Amino acid sequence: MLLIRPEFLNHGGTLFGGYLMQWADDMAYIAASLAFPEATFVTKLFGPFDFKSPARGGDIVRLLAQLESTGTTSCRIGVWAENARTGVEVFRTFAVMVNVKSGRKTPLPPPAGG
């Protein structure tokens, strides 16, 4: 969870989208790495960032990420955020994370626990 501090606000007084994009990338990496601990992930792409409601200074935002699907060398991670007090969704997107070794795509190793 994150407290939305004044330095995160844009000229309109709401959370600057660039911070959410950075945090979404972090969350996608974390979710992929937890699902496949032996992999080395890089971000291949993000889907559209659908900003659904503003976050303002003092809000507490909960960031969530979940493995949605896997391919041979990559996985898709859903990422979203919600206002922790109200439950209102702030944004939603997805990331495709690719397993790489020596700069090349590499098949995913077995998932955690299996």
Residue frames relative to the residue before (quaternion, step in Angstrom):
aa qw qx qy qz dx dy dz
M 1.0000 0.0000 0.0000 0.0000 0.00 0.00 0.00
L 0.1764 -0.7911 0.5819 0.0659 3.51 -1.13 0.70
L 0.3220 -0.6950 0.6081 0.2086 3.51 -1.09 0.78
I 0.3329 -0.7446 0.5438 0.1976 3.57 -0.76 1.02
R 0.1425 -0.8200 0.5542 0.0084 3.51 -0.29 1.39
P 0.7052 -0.4890 0.3062 0.4121 3.60 -1.22 0.45
E 0.6614 0.5237 -0.3242 0.4280 3.61 0.98 -0.73
F 0.6372 0.5198 -0.3316 0.4624 3.61 1.25 -0.19
L 0.5874 0.6232 -0.3500 0.3796 3.61 1.26 -0.18
N 0.4013 -0.6926 0.5481 0.2426 3.54 -1.18 0.66
H 0.7528 -0.3931 0.2825 0.4460 3.57 -1.32 -0.09
G 0.6783 0.4818 -0.2855 0.4756 3.59 1.22 -0.40
G 0.5600 -0.6455 0.3687 0.3658 3.57 1.29 0.07
T 0.6301 0.4819 -0.3529 0.4961 3.58 1.25 0.34
L 0.7001 -0.4658 0.3309 0.4283 3.56 -1.28 0.30
F 0.4312 -0.6887 0.5283 0.2464 3.55 -0.88 1.02
G 0.5045 -0.7020 0.4217 0.2737 3.57 -0.73 1.10
G 0.5818 0.6033 -0.3708 0.4000 3.58 1.11 -0.59
Y 0.6240 0.5211 -0.3470 0.4677 3.58 1.07 -0.64
L 0.6448 0.5091 -0.3259 0.4678 3.58 0.96 -0.81
M 0.6361 0.5246 -0.3347 0.4563 3.57 1.00 -0.75
Q 0.6434 0.5095 -0.3168 0.4755 3.58 0.97 -0.83
W 0.6821 0.4855 -0.2890 0.4642 3.57 0.86 -0.96
A 0.6184 0.5407 -0.3433 0.4554 3.60 1.06 -0.72
D 0.6361 0.5205 -0.3281 0.4656 3.58 0.99 -0.78
D 0.6296 0.5238 -0.3224 0.4747 3.58 1.00 -0.83
M 0.6873 0.4935 -0.2863 0.4495 3.58 0.83 -0.99
A 0.6340 0.5227 -0.3334 0.4623 3.60 1.01 -0.78
Y 0.6466 0.5131 -0.3152 0.4683 3.57 0.97 -0.85
I 0.6559 0.5160 -0.3116 0.4543 3.58 0.90 -0.93
A 0.6790 0.4922 -0.2991 0.4552 3.60 0.83 -0.95
A 0.6627 0.4930 -0.3099 0.4709 3.60 0.93 -0.85
S 0.6785 0.5031 -0.2881 0.4512 3.58 0.93 -0.90
L 0.6470 0.4942 -0.3238 0.4820 3.58 1.07 -0.63
A 0.6564 0.5043 -0.3109 0.4672 3.59 1.05 -0.73
F 0.7894 0.1242 -0.0336 0.6003 3.59 1.08 -0.80
P 0.1521 -0.8608 0.4779 0.0864 3.61 0.40 1.21
E 0.6849 0.4843 -0.2939 0.4582 3.61 1.11 -0.52
A 0.5749 0.6043 -0.3720 0.4074 3.61 1.25 -0.12
T 0.2570 -0.7060 0.6339 0.1837 3.52 -1.38 0.34
F 0.1161 -0.8609 0.4950 0.0172 3.56 -0.19 1.30
V 0.0591 -0.7118 0.6954 0.0797 3.46 -1.37 0.56
T 0.5066 -0.6352 0.4910 0.3143 3.55 -1.21 0.52
K 0.2471 -0.7696 0.5725 0.1377 3.56 -0.78 1.02
L 0.7856 -0.1947 0.1574 0.5658 3.56 0.84 -0.95
F 0.2611 -0.7066 0.6294 0.1909 3.47 -1.41 0.28
G 0.4469 -0.6334 0.5542 0.3033 3.50 -1.22 0.57
P 0.7232 -0.3933 0.2983 0.4830 3.59 -1.24 -0.10
F 0.3510 -0.6800 0.5979 0.2385 3.54 -1.14 0.68
D 0.1274 -0.7956 0.5912 0.0348 3.53 -0.48 1.24
F 0.1444 -0.7952 0.5870 0.0467 3.56 -0.20 1.32
K 0.1779 -0.8509 0.4925 0.0406 3.55 -0.35 1.31
S 0.7899 -0.0597 0.0453 0.6086 3.59 1.06 -0.68
P 0.5211 -0.6641 0.4299 0.3204 3.59 -1.03 0.67
A 0.2320 -0.6922 0.6557 0.1925 3.50 -1.35 0.42
R 0.1941 -0.7962 0.5689 0.0692 3.56 -0.92 0.93
G 0.7027 -0.4401 0.3442 0.4404 3.53 -1.30 0.25
G 0.7741 0.3103 -0.2527 0.4905 3.56 -0.92 0.95
D 0.5399 0.5942 -0.4181 0.4250 3.61 1.22 -0.28
I 0.2667 -0.7056 0.6271 0.1942 3.52 -1.28 0.46
V 0.1356 -0.8098 0.5705 0.0218 3.54 -0.66 1.18
R 0.2274 -0.7515 0.6094 0.1101 3.54 -0.94 0.99
L 0.1639 -0.7779 0.6018 0.0763 3.58 -0.76 1.08
L 0.0733 -0.8052 0.5881 -0.0177 3.54 -0.91 0.99
A 0.0118 -0.7827 0.6223 -0.0008 3.55 -1.15 0.63
Q 0.0154 -0.8049 0.5916 -0.0427 3.55 -1.05 0.81
L 0.4930 -0.6275 0.5195 0.3056 3.54 -1.07 0.81
E 0.1783 -0.8039 0.5617 0.0804 3.59 -0.75 1.06
S 0.7907 -0.1453 0.1214 0.5822 3.59 0.96 -0.82
T 0.2332 -0.7597 0.5890 0.1468 3.54 -1.29 0.33
G 0.2094 -0.7289 0.6375 0.1357 3.48 -1.30 0.56
T 0.7585 -0.3453 0.2662 0.4843 3.56 -1.18 -0.48
T 0.8212 0.1632 -0.0499 0.5445 3.59 0.90 -0.97
S 0.7789 0.3037 -0.1374 0.5312 3.58 1.24 -0.22
C 0.1702 -0.7511 0.6221 0.1412 3.50 -1.37 0.15
R 0.3479 -0.7060 0.5809 0.2075 3.51 -1.27 0.55
I 0.1224 -0.7911 0.5992 0.0132 3.52 -0.85 1.11
G 0.2847 -0.7258 0.6016 0.1741 3.57 -0.85 0.98
V 0.0482 -0.7893 0.6120 -0.0076 3.57 -0.94 0.92
W 0.1290 0.7806 -0.6035 0.0987 3.56 -0.94 0.89
A 0.2105 -0.7540 0.6075 0.1345 3.51 -1.32 0.28
E 0.0647 -0.7814 0.6196 0.0364 3.51 -1.20 0.61
N 0.5385 -0.5722 0.5026 0.3606 3.51 -1.27 0.46
A 0.4152 -0.7530 0.4559 0.2298 3.58 -0.58 1.17
R 0.6685 0.4962 -0.3099 0.4592 3.60 1.10 -0.53
T 0.8009 0.3144 -0.1423 0.4894 3.56 0.89 -0.96
G 0.4088 -0.7157 0.4683 0.3183 3.59 1.19 -0.50
V 0.4658 0.6813 -0.4444 0.3485 3.60 1.27 -0.01
E 0.4465 -0.6962 0.4957 0.2651 3.56 -0.89 0.96
V 0.3078 -0.7596 0.5530 0.1499 3.56 -0.93 0.98
F 0.7730 -0.1918 0.1250 0.5917 3.61 0.93 -0.84
R 0.1222 -0.7635 0.6293 0.0779 3.53 -1.38 0.25
T 0.1363 0.7601 -0.6282 0.0949 3.54 -1.15 0.75
F 0.2345 -0.7265 0.6002 0.2388 3.55 -1.28 -0.36
A 0.2063 -0.7550 0.6092 0.1277 3.52 -1.29 0.47
V 0.2415 -0.7058 0.6386 0.1893 3.52 -1.24 0.53
M 0.1217 -0.7928 0.5972 0.0082 3.52 -0.67 1.23
V 0.1792 -0.8029 0.5655 0.0583 3.58 -0.82 1.06
N 0.3884 -0.6890 0.5679 0.2277 3.54 -1.06 0.88
V 0.0061 -0.8115 0.5832 -0.0363 3.59 -0.76 1.04
K 0.0127 -0.7459 0.6654 0.0255 3.50 -1.29 0.53
S 0.8348 -0.0159 -0.0462 0.5484 3.57 -0.77 1.08
G 0.7146 -0.4863 0.2475 0.4377 3.57 0.98 0.89
R 0.6782 0.4612 -0.2959 0.4897 3.61 1.23 0.16
K 0.5629 -0.5680 0.4728 0.3701 3.55 -1.17 0.61
T 0.0798 -0.7920 0.6051 -0.0134 3.53 -1.00 0.95
P 0.5544 -0.6040 0.4293 0.3789 3.63 -0.94 0.69
L 0.5478 -0.6146 0.4599 0.3327 3.54 -1.10 0.73
P 0.4225 -0.6672 0.5424 0.2867 3.58 -1.05 0.70
P 0.6929 -0.4258 0.3274 0.4810 3.62 -1.19 0.02
P 0.5280 -0.6372 0.4540 0.3302 3.61 -1.04 0.68
A 0.6728 -0.4714 0.3810 0.4242 3.55 -1.31 0.31
G 0.8332 0.2059 -0.1609 0.4874 3.53 -0.99 0.85
G 0.8090 0.2170 -0.1397 0.5281 3.58 1.11 0.13
